[in-house]
Amino acid sequence: MKKKVPLAPLLLSWIIIVVDQITKALVIKYIPEGRIFARIFGDFVWIVHTRNTGAAFSIGALSPPPLRFLFFIFLPIAVLITLLFYYFKSENLSPILRYSIGLIAGGGTGNLIDRILRPEGVVDLISVNMYGLLGMERFATFNVADSAITVGEILLILGFIILEFRKPKAQSPQS
């Protein structure tokens, strides 16, 4: 008998997509591009309206349109399909790995919606002061989807590390 696939991580994906798109719509409606709307905890966090036509840290933003389509639309769709295929076909997937896939799929879909429907670029809205740490004054501006992807990637790595430690140790041959 086939096991039921847990749906809670997929519900999490949908919640991320909805919250991500609502926050981006509010930013577009109420904050002019390039403007700081609010400063939280002094200068630590800004709510700001920026656009990014590239990937994380604007990597690839100046690439020609065919390359941007390949790397920022086609490739993410292929990754999402692969993740969802893995999610539904792997019966013994641990909860931590299922939730990591849910987070990555939700965040990836949120940014993919922007890339397809907003030619001006993905809407970013959270800017954090780094106080010169790692030579950066401010961290790259990000959004809810980016946060979900990052947390999902961390959980994915932790999930695989946990799996590795749970593997039975092979006994060494005795001489």
BAKE-781463 format. One record per atom (N, C-alpha, C): residue in three letters; atom name; y, z, x. Coordinates in steps of 0.2 Angstrom, whole numbers, plus 2048, in hexadecimal, padded with zeros to 3 digits. Each point is the difference from the previous one (the first is absolute). Layout:
+------+------+-------+-----+------+
! nulo ! gunu ! north !  up ! east !
+------+------+-------+-----+------+
!  Ala !   CA !     Y !   Z !    X !
...
+------+------+-------+-----+------+
//
This chain:
+------+------+-------+-----+------+
! nulo ! gunu ! north !  up ! east !
+------+------+-------+-----+------+
!  Met !    N !   7FA ! 800 !  804 !
!  Met !   CA !   806 ! 800 !  7FC !
!  Met !    C !   806 ! 800 !  804 !
!  Lys !    N !   805 ! 7FC !  7FF !
!  Lys !   CA !   806 ! 7FF !  804 !
!  Lys !    C !   805 ! 806 !  7FE !
!  Lys !    N !   803 ! 803 !  805 !
!  Lys !   CA !   805 ! 805 !  800 !
!  Lys !    C !   806 ! 7FE !  7FC !
!  Lys !    N !   804 ! 804 !  7FD !
!  Lys !   CA !   806 ! 7FE !  7FD !
!  Lys !    C !   805 ! 800 !  806 !
!  Val !    N !   805 ! 7FC !  7FF !
!  Val !   CA !   805 ! 7FF !  805 !
!  Val !    C !   806 ! 805 !  7FE !
!  Pro !    N !   802 ! 805 !  804 !
!  Pro !   CA !   805 ! 804 !  7FE !
!  Pro !    C !   807 ! 7FC !  7FF !
!  Leu !    N !   803 ! 802 !  7FB !
!  Leu !   CA !   806 ! 7FC !  7FE !
!  Leu !    C !   807 ! 804 !  802 !
!  Ala !    N !   7FF ! 806 !  801 !
!  Ala !   CA !   806 ! 804 !  802 !
!  Ala !    C !   804 ! 7FD !  806 !
!  Pro !    N !   7FD ! 7FE !  805 !
!  Pro !   CA !   804 ! 7FD !  805 !
!  Pro !    C !   803 ! 7F9 !  7FE !
!  Leu !    N !   7FD ! 7FD !  7FC !
!  Leu !   CA !   803 ! 7FA !  7FD !
!  Leu !    C !   806 ! 801 !  7FB !
!  Leu !    N !   800 ! 806 !  7FD !
!  Leu !   CA !   805 ! 802 !  7FC !
!  Leu !    C !   806 ! 802 !  804 !
!  Leu !    N !   7FE ! 803 !  806 !
!  Leu !   CA !   806 ! 802 !  805 !
!  Leu !    C !   803 ! 7FA !  802 !
!  Ser !    N !   7FC ! 7FA !  801 !
!  Ser !   CA !   803 ! 7FA !  802 !
!  Ser !    C !   806 ! 7FE !  7FB !
!  Trp !    N !   7FE ! 800 !  7FA !
!  Trp !   CA !   804 ! 7FE !  7FB !
!  Trp !    C !   806 ! 804 !  7FF !
!  Ile !    N !   800 ! 807 !  801 !
!  Ile !   CA !   805 ! 804 !  800 !
!  Ile !    C !   805 ! 7FE !  806 !
!  Ile !    N !   7FD ! 7FF !  806 !
!  Ile !   CA !   804 ! 7FE !  805 !
!  Ile !    C !   804 ! 7FA !  7FF !
!  Ile !    N !   7FD ! 7FB !  7FD !
!  Ile !   CA !   803 ! 7FA !  7FF !
!  Ile !    C !   806 ! 801 !  7FB !
!  Val !    N !   7FF ! 804 !  7FA !
!  Val !   CA !   805 ! 801 !  7FB !
!  Val !    C !   806 ! 804 !  803 !
!  Val !    N !   7FE ! 805 !  804 !
!  Val !   CA !   806 ! 804 !  803 !
!  Val !    C !   804 ! 7FC !  805 !
!  Asp !    N !   7FC ! 7FC !  804 !
!  Asp !   CA !   803 ! 7FC !  805 !
!  Asp !    C !   805 ! 7FB !  7FD !
!  Gln !    N !   7FE ! 7FD !  7FB !
!  Gln !   CA !   804 ! 7FB !  7FC !
!  Gln !    C !   806 ! 803 !  7FD !
!  Ile !    N !   7FF ! 805 !  7FC !
!  Ile !   CA !   805 ! 804 !  7FD !
!  Ile !    C !   806 ! 802 !  805 !
!  Thr !    N !   7FE ! 803 !  805 !
!  Thr !   CA !   805 ! 802 !  805 !
!  Thr !    C !   803 ! 7FA !  803 !
!  Lys !    N !   7FD ! 7FB !  801 !
!  Lys !   CA !   803 ! 7FA !  803 !
!  Lys !    C !   805 ! 7FD !  7FB !
!  Ala !    N !   7FE ! 800 !  7FA !
!  Ala !   CA !   804 ! 7FD !  7FA !
!  Ala !    C !   807 ! 804 !  800 !
!  Leu !    N !   7FF ! 807 !  800 !
!  Leu !   CA !   806 ! 804 !  800 !
!  Leu !    C !   804 ! 7FF !  805 !
!  Val !    N !   7FE ! 7FF !  806 !
!  Val !   CA !   804 ! 7FF !  806 !
!  Val !    C !   804 ! 7F9 !  7FF !
!  Ile !    N !   7FC ! 7FB !  7FE !
!  Ile !   CA !   803 ! 7FA !  7FF !
!  Ile !    C !   806 ! 800 !  7FB !
!  Lys !    N !   7FF ! 804 !  7FB !
!  Lys !   CA !   805 ! 800 !  7FA !
!  Lys !    C !   806 ! 805 !  802 !
!  Tyr !    N !   7FF ! 805 !  804 !
!  Tyr !   CA !   805 ! 805 !  801 !
!  Tyr !    C !   803 ! 800 !  807 !
!  Ile !    N !   7FD ! 7FE !  805 !
!  Ile !   CA !   802 ! 800 !  806 !
!  Ile !    C !   802 ! 7F9 !  803 !
!  Pro !    N !   806 ! 7FF !  802 !
!  Pro !   CA !   801 ! 7FA !  803 !
!  Pro !    C !   7FC ! 7FF !  807 !
!  Glu !    N !   7FE ! 7FA !  802 !
!  Glu !   CA !   7FC ! 7FF !  806 !
!  Glu !    C !   804 ! 802 !  806 !
!  Gly !    N !   7FD ! 804 !  804 !
!  Gly !   CA !   803 ! 803 !  806 !
!  Gly !    C !   804 ! 806 !  7FF !
!  Arg !    N !   800 ! 803 !  7FA !
!  Arg !   CA !   804 ! 806 !  7FF !
!  Arg !    C !   7FC ! 806 !  800 !
!  Ile !    N !   802 ! 806 !  802 !
!  Ile !   CA !   7FD ! 806 !  800 !
!  Ile !    C !   802 ! 803 !  7F9 !
!  Phe !    N !   7FB ! 802 !  7FC !
!  Phe !   CA !   801 ! 803 !  7F9 !
!  Phe !    C !   800 ! 807 !  801 !
!  Ala !    N !   7FC ! 803 !  804 !
!  Ala !   CA !   800 ! 808 !  800 !
!  Ala !    C !   7FE ! 802 !  807 !
!  Arg !    N !   802 ! 805 !  802 !
!  Arg !   CA !   7FE ! 803 !  807 !
!  Arg !    C !   7FD ! 807 !  7FE !
!  Ile !    N !   7FA ! 801 !  802 !
!  Ile !   CA !   7FC ! 806 !  7FE !
!  Ile !    C !   7FF ! 804 !  806 !
!  Phe !    N !   801 ! 807 !  800 !
!  Phe !   CA !   7FF ! 804 !  805 !
!  Phe !    C !   805 ! 7FE !  806 !
!  Gly !    N !   806 ! 800 !  7FE !
!  Gly !   CA !   805 ! 7FD !  805 !
!  Gly !    C !   7FF ! 7F9 !  801 !
!  Asp !    N !   7FF ! 7FE !  806 !
!  Asp !   CA !   7FF ! 7F9 !  802 !
!  Asp !    C !   7F8 ! 7FF !  801 !
!  Phe !    N !   7FC ! 804 !  7FE !
!  Phe !   CA !   7F9 ! 7FF !  802 !
!  Phe !    C !   7FD ! 7FA !  7FC !
!  Val !    N !   801 ! 800 !  7FA !
!  Val !   CA !   7FD ! 7FB !  7FC !
!  Val !    C !   805 ! 7FC !  7FC !
!  Trp !    N !   800 ! 7FA !  800 !
!  Trp !   CA !   805 ! 7FC !  7FC !
!  Trp !    C !   7FC ! 7FC !  7FB !
!  Ile !    N !   803 ! 7FF !  7FA !
!  Ile !   CA !   7FD ! 7FB !  7FB !
!  Ile !    C !   805 ! 7FA !  801 !
!  Val !    N !   7FD ! 7FB !  802 !
!  Val !   CA !   804 ! 7FA !  801 !
!  Val !    C !   7FD ! 7FA !  7FE !
!  His !    N !   804 ! 7FA !  7FF !
!  His !   CA !   7FD ! 7FA !  7FE !
!  His !    C !   800 ! 7FB !  806 !
!  Thr !    N !   7FA ! 7FE !  802 !
!  Thr !   CA !   7FF ! 7FB !  805 !
!  Thr !    C !   7FB ! 7FC !  7FE !
!  Arg !    N !   7FF ! 7FA !  803 !
!  Arg !   CA !   7FB ! 7FB !  7FF !
!  Arg !    C !   7FD ! 7FE !  807 !
!  Asn !    N !   7F9 ! 7FF !  7FF !
!  Asn !   CA !   7FC ! 7FE !  806 !
!  Asn !    C !   7FC ! 7FA !  7FF !
!  Thr !    N !   801 ! 7FA !  803 !
!  Thr !   CA !   7FC ! 7FA !  7FF !
!  Thr !    C !   7FA ! 800 !  805 !
!  Gly !    N !   800 ! 805 !  804 !
!  Gly !   CA !   7FA ! 801 !  805 !
!  Gly !    C !   7FB ! 805 !  7FE !
!  Ala !    N !   7FC ! 802 !  805 !
!  Ala !   CA !   7FC ! 806 !  7FE !
!  Ala !    C !   803 ! 806 !  803 !
!  Ala !    N !   7FC ! 805 !  801 !
!  Ala !   CA !   802 ! 806 !  803 !
!  Ala !    C !   805 ! 7FF !  806 !
!  Phe !    N !   806 ! 804 !  800 !
!  Phe !   CA !   805 ! 7FF !  805 !
!  Phe !    C !   803 ! 7F9 !  800 !
!  Ser !    N !   7FF ! 7FD !  7FB !
!  Ser !   CA !   803 ! 7F9 !  7FF !
!  Ser !    C !   7FC ! 7FB !  805 !
!  Ile !    N !   7FA ! 801 !  802 !
!  Ile !   CA !   7FD ! 7FC !  804 !
!  Ile !    C !   7FE ! 7F9 !  7FC !
!  Gly !    N !   802 ! 7FB !  804 !
!  Gly !   CA !   7FF ! 7F9 !  7FD !
!  Gly !    C !   805 ! 7FE !  7FB !
!  Ala !    N !   806 ! 804 !  7FF !
!  Ala !   CA !   805 ! 7FE !  7FB !
!  Ala !    C !   803 ! 7F9 !  802 !
!  Leu !    N !   800 ! 7FE !  806 !
!  Leu !   CA !   804 ! 7FA !  802 !
!  Leu !    C !   7FB ! 7FA !  801 !
!  Ser !    N !   7F9 ! 802 !  7FE !
!  Ser !   CA !   7FB ! 7FA !  800 !
!  Ser !    C !   802 ! 7FB !  7FB !
!  Pro !    N !   7FD ! 7FA !  802 !
!  Pro !   CA !   801 ! 7FA !  7FB !
!  Pro !    C !   7FC ! 802 !  7F9 !
!  Pro !    N !   803 ! 7FD !  7FB !
!  Pro !   CA !   7FD ! 802 !  7F9 !
!  Pro !    C !   7F8 ! 7FF !  800 !
!  Pro !    N !   7FE ! 7FA !  803 !
!  Pro !   CA !   7F8 ! 7FF !  7FF !
!  Pro !    C !   7FC ! 806 !  804 !
!  Leu !    N !   803 ! 803 !  805 !
!  Leu !   CA !   7FD ! 805 !  803 !
!  Leu !    C !   801 ! 807 !  7FC !
!  Arg !    N !   806 ! 801 !  7FE !
!  Arg !   CA !   801 ! 806 !  7FB !
!  Arg !    C !   7FB ! 7FF !  7FA !
!  Phe !    N !   7FF ! 7FA !  7FD !
!  Phe !   CA !   7FB ! 800 !  7FB !
!  Phe !    C !   7F9 ! 802 !  802 !
!  Leu !    N !   7FE ! 7FD !  805 !
!  Leu !   CA !   7F9 ! 802 !  803 !
!  Leu !    C !   7FF ! 807 !  801 !
!  Phe !    N !   805 ! 803 !  804 !
!  Phe !   CA !   7FF ! 807 !  802 !
!  Phe !    C !   802 ! 805 !  7FB !
!  Phe !    N !   805 ! 7FF !  7FC !
!  Phe !   CA !   803 ! 805 !  7FB !
!  Phe !    C !   7FE ! 7FF !  7F9 !
!  Ile !    N !   7FC ! 7FA !  7FE !
!  Ile !   CA !   7FE ! 7FF !  7F9 !
!  Ile !    C !   7F8 ! 7FF !  800 !
!  Phe !    N !   7FE ! 7FA !  804 !
!  Phe !   CA !   7F9 ! 7FE !  800 !
!  Phe !    C !   7FC ! 806 !  803 !
!  Leu !    N !   802 ! 802 !  806 !
!  Leu !   CA !   7FC ! 805 !  803 !
!  Leu !    C !   7FF ! 807 !  7FD !
!  Pro !    N !   806 ! 802 !  7FD !
!  Pro !   CA !   7FF ! 806 !  7FC !
!  Pro !    C !   7FC ! 7FF !  7FA !
!  Ile !    N !   800 ! 7FB !  7FC !
!  Ile !   CA !   7FC ! 7FE !  7FB !
!  Ile !    C !   7F8 ! 801 !  802 !
!  Ala !    N !   7FF ! 7FC !  806 !
!  Ala !   CA !   7F9 ! 800 !  802 !
!  Ala !    C !   7FE ! 808 !  802 !
!  Val !    N !   804 ! 804 !  803 !
!  Val !   CA !   7FE ! 806 !  801 !
!  Val !    C !   7FF ! 804 !  7FA !
!  Leu !    N !   804 ! 800 !  7FB !
!  Leu !   CA !   7FF ! 803 !  7FA !
!  Leu !    C !   7FA ! 7FE !  7FC !
!  Ile !    N !   7FE ! 7FA !  800 !
!  Ile !   CA !   7FA ! 7FE !  7FD !
!  Ile !    C !   7FA ! 803 !  804 !
!  Thr !    N !   800 ! 800 !  807 !
!  Thr !   CA !   7FB ! 803 !  804 !
!  Thr !    C !   7FF ! 807 !  7FE !
!  Leu !    N !   806 ! 804 !  800 !
!  Leu !   CA !   800 ! 807 !  7FF !
!  Leu !    C !   7FD ! 801 !  7F9 !
!  Leu !    N !   802 ! 7FD !  7FB !
!  Leu !   CA !   7FD ! 801 !  7F9 !
!  Leu !    C !   7F9 ! 7FE !  800 !
!  Phe !    N !   7FE ! 7FB !  803 !
!  Phe !   CA !   7F9 ! 7FE !  800 !
!  Phe !    C !   7FC ! 805 !  803 !
!  Tyr !    N !   802 ! 803 !  806 !
!  Tyr !   CA !   7FD ! 805 !  804 !
!  Tyr !    C !   7FF ! 806 !  7FB !
!  Tyr !    N !   806 ! 802 !  7FC !
!  Tyr !   CA !   800 ! 806 !  7FC !
!  Tyr !    C !   7FB ! 7FF !  7FB !
!  Phe !    N !   7FF ! 7FA !  7FC !
!  Phe !   CA !   7FB ! 800 !  7FB !
!  Phe !    C !   7F9 ! 7FF !  802 !
!  Lys !    N !   7FF ! 7FD !  806 !
!  Lys !   CA !   7F9 ! 7FE !  802 !
!  Lys !    C !   7FD ! 806 !  804 !
!  Ser !    N !   804 ! 805 !  803 !
!  Ser !   CA !   7FD ! 805 !  804 !
!  Ser !    C !   7FF ! 806 !  7FB !
!  Glu !    N !   7FA ! 801 !  7FF !
!  Glu !   CA !   7FE ! 806 !  7FB !
!  Glu !    C !   801 ! 806 !  803 !
!  Asn !    N !   7FF ! 801 !  807 !
!  Asn !   CA !   800 ! 807 !  803 !
!  Asn !    C !   807 ! 801 !  804 !
!  Leu !    N !   805 ! 7FD !  7FE !
!  Leu !   CA !   806 ! 801 !  803 !
!  Leu !    C !   803 ! 807 !  7FE !
!  Ser !    N !   802 ! 803 !  806 !
!  Ser !   CA !   803 ! 807 !  7FF !
!  Ser !    C !   806 ! 800 !  7FC !
!  Pro !    N !   801 ! 806 !  7FC !
!  Pro !   CA !   807 ! 800 !  7FD !
!  Pro !    C !   806 ! 7FF !  804 !
!  Ile !    N !   800 ! 803 !  806 !
!  Ile !   CA !   806 ! 7FF !  804 !
!  Ile !    C !   801 ! 7F8 !  802 !
!  Leu !    N !   7FB ! 7FD !  801 !
!  Leu !   CA !   800 ! 7F8 !  801 !
!  Leu !    C !   802 ! 7FD !  7FA !
!  Arg !    N !   7FE ! 802 !  7FA !
!  Arg !   CA !   802 ! 7FD !  7F9 !
!  Arg !    C !   807 ! 801 !  7FF !
!  Tyr !    N !   803 ! 806 !  801 !
!  Tyr !   CA !   807 ! 801 !  7FF !
!  Tyr !    C !   804 ! 7FD !  805 !
!  Ser !    N !   7FE ! 7FF !  807 !
!  Ser !   CA !   804 ! 7FC !  805 !
!  Ser !    C !   800 ! 7F9 !  7FD !
!  Ile !    N !   7FB ! 7FD !  7FE !
!  Ile !   CA !   800 ! 7F9 !  7FD !
!  Ile !    C !   805 ! 800 !  7FA !
!  Gly !    N !   800 ! 805 !  7FC !
!  Gly !   CA !   804 ! 800 !  7FA !
!  Gly !    C !   808 ! 800 !  802 !
!  Leu !    N !   801 ! 804 !  805 !
!  Leu !   CA !   807 ! 801 !  803 !
!  Leu !    C !   802 ! 7F9 !  803 !
!  Ile !    N !   7FC ! 7FD !  804 !
!  Ile !   CA !   802 ! 7FA !  804 !
!  Ile !    C !   800 ! 7FB !  7FB !
!  Ala !    N !   7FC ! 7FF !  7FB !
!  Ala !   CA !   800 ! 7FB !  7FB !
!  Ala !    C !   806 ! 800 !  7FC !
!  Gly !    N !   802 ! 806 !  7FE !
!  Gly !   CA !   806 ! 801 !  7FC !
!  Gly !    C !   806 ! 7FF !  804 !
!  Gly !    N !   801 ! 802 !  806 !
!  Gly !   CA !   806 ! 7FF !  804 !
!  Gly !    C !   800 ! 7F9 !  802 !
!  Gly !    N !   7FB ! 7FD !  801 !
!  Gly !   CA !   800 ! 7F9 !  802 !
!  Gly !    C !   802 ! 7FB !  7FA !
!  Thr !    N !   7FD ! 802 !  7FA !
!  Thr !   CA !   802 ! 7FC !  7FB !
!  Thr !    C !   807 ! 801 !  7FE !
!  Gly !    N !   803 ! 806 !  801 !
!  Gly !   CA !   807 ! 801 !  7FE !
!  Gly !    C !   805 ! 7FC !  805 !
!  Asn !    N !   7FE ! 7FF !  806 !
!  Asn !   CA !   804 ! 7FC !  805 !
!  Asn !    C !   7FF ! 7F9 !  7FF !
!  Leu !    N !   7FA ! 7FE !  7FE !
!  Leu !   CA !   7FE ! 7F9 !  7FE !
!  Leu !    C !   804 ! 7FD !  7FA !
!  Ile !    N !   801 ! 805 !  7FB !
!  Ile !   CA !   804 ! 7FE !  7FA !
!  Ile !    C !   807 ! 7FE !  803 !
!  Asp !    N !   803 ! 804 !  804 !
!  Asp !   CA !   806 ! 7FF !  803 !
!  Asp !    C !   801 ! 7F9 !  804 !
!  Arg !    N !   7FB ! 7FF !  804 !
!  Arg !   CA !   800 ! 7FA !  804 !
!  Arg !    C !   7FF ! 7F9 !  7FC !
!  Ile !    N !   7FD ! 801 !  7FA !
!  Ile !   CA !   7FF ! 7FA !  7FC !
!  Ile !    C !   806 ! 7FF !  7FB !
!  Leu !    N !   802 ! 806 !  7FD !
!  Leu !   CA !   805 ! 7FF !  7FB !
!  Leu !    C !   808 ! 801 !  802 !
!  Arg !    N !   800 ! 803 !  806 !
!  Arg !   CA !   807 ! 801 !  803 !
!  Arg !    C !   801 ! 7FD !  807 !
!  Pro !    N !   802 ! 7F9 !  800 !
!  Pro !   CA !   801 ! 7FD !  806 !
!  Pro !    C !   805 ! 803 !  805 !
!  Glu !    N !   804 ! 804 !  7FD !
!  Glu !   CA !   805 ! 804 !  805 !
!  Glu !    C !   7FC ! 805 !  805 !
!  Gly !    N !   7FA ! 801 !  7FE !
!  Gly !   CA !   7FC ! 805 !  804 !
!  Gly !    C !   7FE ! 806 !  7FC !
!  Val !    N !   7FB ! 804 !  803 !
!  Val !   CA !   7FE ! 806 !  7FE !
!  Val !    C !   805 ! 805 !  7FF !
!  Val !    N !   801 ! 804 !  7FB !
!  Val !   CA !   805 ! 805 !  7FF !
!  Val !    C !   7FE ! 806 !  804 !
!  Asp !    N !   804 ! 802 !  804 !
!  Asp !   CA !   7FF ! 807 !  804 !
!  Asp !    C !   805 ! 804 !  7FE !
!  Leu !    N !   7FF ! 807 !  800 !
!  Leu !   CA !   805 ! 805 !  7FD !
!  Leu !    C !   800 ! 806 !  803 !
!  Ile !    N !   7FB ! 802 !  804 !
!  Ile !   CA !   800 ! 807 !  803 !
!  Ile !    C !   802 ! 7FF !  808 !
!  Ser !    N !   805 ! 803 !  802 !
!  Ser !   CA !   801 ! 800 !  807 !
!  Ser !    C !   800 ! 808 !  803 !
!  Val !    N !   7FD ! 801 !  805 !
!  Val !   CA !   7FF ! 807 !  803 !
!  Val !    C !   803 ! 800 !  807 !
!  Asn !    N !   804 ! 805 !  801 !
!  Asn !   CA !   803 ! 801 !  807 !
!  Asn !    C !   7FB ! 802 !  805 !
!  Met !    N !   800 ! 7FD !  805 !
!  Met !   CA !   7FB ! 802 !  806 !
!  Met !    C !   803 ! 804 !  805 !
!  Tyr !    N !   807 ! 801 !  800 !
!  Tyr !   CA !   803 ! 804 !  805 !
!  Tyr !    C !   7FF ! 7FE !  807 !
!  Gly !    N !   7FF ! 7FA !  801 !
!  Gly !   CA !   7FE ! 7FD !  807 !
!  Gly !    C !   7F9 ! 801 !  802 !
!  Leu !    N !   7FC ! 803 !  7FC !
!  Leu !   CA !   7F9 ! 800 !  802 !
!  Leu !    C !   7FD ! 7F9 !  801 !
!  Leu !    N !   7FC ! 7FF !  805 !
!  Leu !   CA !   7FD ! 7FA !  802 !
!  Leu !    C !   805 ! 7FA !  801 !
!  Gly !    N !   806 ! 803 !  801 !
!  Gly !   CA !   806 ! 7FB !  802 !
!  Gly !    C !   803 ! 7FD !  7F9 !
!  Met !    N !   7FE ! 803 !  7FA !
!  Met !   CA !   803 ! 7FD !  7FA !
!  Met !    C !   804 ! 804 !  7FD !
!  Glu !    N !   806 ! 7FE !  7FE !
!  Glu !   CA !   805 ! 804 !  7FC !
!  Glu !    C !   7FD ! 801 !  7F9 !
!  Arg !    N !   7FE ! 7FA !  7FC !
!  Arg !   CA !   7FD ! 801 !  7FA !
!  Arg !    C !   7F9 ! 7FC !  800 !
!  Phe !    N !   7FC ! 802 !  7FC !
!  Phe !   CA !   7F9 ! 7FD !  7FF !
!  Phe !    C !   801 ! 7FA !  7FC !
!  Ala !    N !   7FC ! 7FB !  801 !
!  Ala !   CA !   800 ! 7FA !  7FB !
!  Ala !    C !   801 ! 802 !  7F9 !
!  Thr !    N !   804 ! 7FD !  7FC !
!  Thr !   CA !   801 ! 801 !  7F9 !
!  Thr !    C !   7F9 ! 7FE !  7FD !
!  Phe !    N !   7FE ! 804 !  7FB !
!  Phe !   CA !   7FA ! 7FF !  7FD !
!  Phe !    C !   800 ! 801 !  7F8 !
!  Asn !    N !   7FA ! 7FF !  7FD !
!  Asn !   CA !   800 ! 801 !  7F8 !
!  Asn !    C !   7FA ! 804 !  7FE !
!  Val !    N !   7FF ! 801 !  7FA !
!  Val !   CA !   7FA ! 803 !  7FD !
!  Val !    C !   7F9 ! 7FD !  803 !
!  Ala !    N !   800 ! 7F9 !  7FF !
!  Ala !   CA !   7FA ! 7FC !  802 !
!  Ala !    C !   7FF ! 801 !  807 !
!  Asp !    N !   805 ! 800 !  805 !
!  Asp !   CA !   7FF ! 801 !  807 !
!  Asp !    C !   7FD ! 807 !  801 !
!  Ser !    N !   802 ! 805 !  7FD !
!  Ser !   CA !   7FE ! 807 !  800 !
!  Ser !    C !   7F8 ! 800 !  7FE !
!  Ala !    N !   7FF ! 7FD !  7FB !
!  Ala !   CA !   7F9 ! 800 !  7FD !
!  Ala !    C !   7FB ! 7FD !  805 !
!  Ile !    N !   802 ! 7FA !  803 !
!  Ile !   CA !   7FC ! 7FD !  805 !
!  Ile !    C !   7FF ! 804 !  806 !
!  Thr !    N !   805 ! 803 !  803 !
!  Thr !   CA !   800 ! 805 !  806 !
!  Thr !    C !   7FB ! 805 !  7FE !
!  Val !    N !   801 ! 804 !  7FB !
!  Val !   CA !   7FB ! 805 !  7FE !
!  Val !    C !   7F9 ! 7FE !  7FF !
!  Gly !    N !   7FF ! 7FA !  7FD !
!  Gly !   CA !   7FA ! 7FD !  7FF !
!  Gly !    C !   7FC ! 7FE !  807 !
!  Glu !    N !   804 ! 7FE !  805 !
!  Glu !   CA !   7FE ! 7FE !  806 !
!  Glu !    C !   7FE ! 806 !  804 !
!  Ile !    N !   804 ! 806 !  800 !
!  Ile !   CA !   7FE ! 806 !  803 !
!  Ile !    C !   7F9 ! 803 !  7FD !
!  Leu !    N !   800 ! 800 !  7F9 !
!  Leu !   CA !   7F9 ! 802 !  7FD !
!  Leu !    C !   7FB ! 7FB !  802 !
!  Leu !    N !   801 ! 7FA !  800 !
!  Leu !   CA !   7FA ! 7FB !  802 !
!  Leu !    C !   7FE ! 802 !  807 !
!  Ile !    N !   804 ! 801 !  805 !
!  Ile !   CA !   7FE ! 802 !  807 !
!  Ile !    C !   7FC ! 807 !  800 !
!  Leu !    N !   803 ! 805 !  7FC !
!  Leu !   CA !   7FD ! 806 !  7FF !
!  Leu !    C !   7F9 ! 800 !  7FD !
!  Gly !    N !   800 ! 7FC !  7FB !
!  Gly !   CA !   7F9 ! 7FE !  7FD !
!  Gly !    C !   7FB ! 7FE !  804 !
!  Phe !    N !   802 ! 7FB !  805 !
!  Phe !   CA !   7FB ! 7FD !  804 !
!  Phe !    C !   7FE ! 805 !  806 !
!  Ile !    N !   805 ! 804 !  802 !
!  Ile !   CA !   7FF ! 805 !  805 !
!  Ile !    C !   7FB ! 805 !  7FD !
!  Ile !    N !   801 ! 803 !  7FA !
!  Ile !   CA !   7FB ! 804 !  7FC !
!  Ile !    C !   7F9 ! 7FD !  800 !
!  Leu !    N !   800 ! 7FA !  7FE !
!  Leu !   CA !   7F9 ! 7FD !  7FF !
!  Leu !    C !   7FD ! 800 !  807 !
!  Glu !    N !   804 ! 7FE !  805 !
!  Glu !   CA !   7FD ! 800 !  807 !
!  Glu !    C !   7FD ! 807 !  802 !
!  Phe !    N !   803 ! 805 !  7FE !
!  Phe !   CA !   7FE ! 807 !  802 !
!  Phe !    C !   7FA ! 802 !  7FC !
!  Arg !    N !   7FF ! 7FD !  7FA !
!  Arg !   CA !   7FB ! 802 !  7FB !
!  Arg !    C !   7F9 ! 7FC !  802 !
!  Lys !    N !   801 ! 7FB !  804 !
!  Lys !   CA !   7FA ! 7FC !  802 !
!  Lys !    C !   7FB ! 805 !  803 !
!  Pro !    N !   7FA ! 7FF !  7FF !
!  Pro !   CA !   7FB ! 804 !  803 !
!  Pro !    C !   800 ! 7FE !  808 !
!  Lys !    N !   7FF ! 804 !  804 !
!  Lys !   CA !   800 ! 7FF !  807 !
!  Lys !    C !   7F9 ! 7FD !  802 !
!  Ala !    N !   800 ! 7FB !  804 !
!  Ala !   CA !   7FA ! 7FD !  802 !
!  Ala !    C !   7FD ! 804 !  806 !
!  Gln !    N !   7FA ! 802 !  7FF !
!  Gln !   CA !   7FD ! 805 !  805 !
!  Gln !    C !   7FE ! 7FB !  807 !
!  Ser !    N !   802 ! 803 !  805 !
!  Ser !   CA !   7FF ! 7FD !  807 !
!  Ser !    C !   7F8 ! 801 !  801 !
!  Pro !    N !   7FD ! 7FA !  803 !
!  Pro !   CA !   7F9 ! 801 !  802 !
!  Pro !    C !   7FF ! 805 !  805 !
!  Gln !    N !   7FB ! 804 !  800 !
!  Gln !   CA !   7FE ! 805 !  805 !
!  Gln !    C !   7FC ! 7FD !  805 !
!  Ser !    N !   801 ! 802 !  806 !
!  Ser !   CA !   7FC ! 7FD !  806 !
!  Ser !    C !   7FB ! 805 !  802 !
+------+------+-------+-----+------+
//
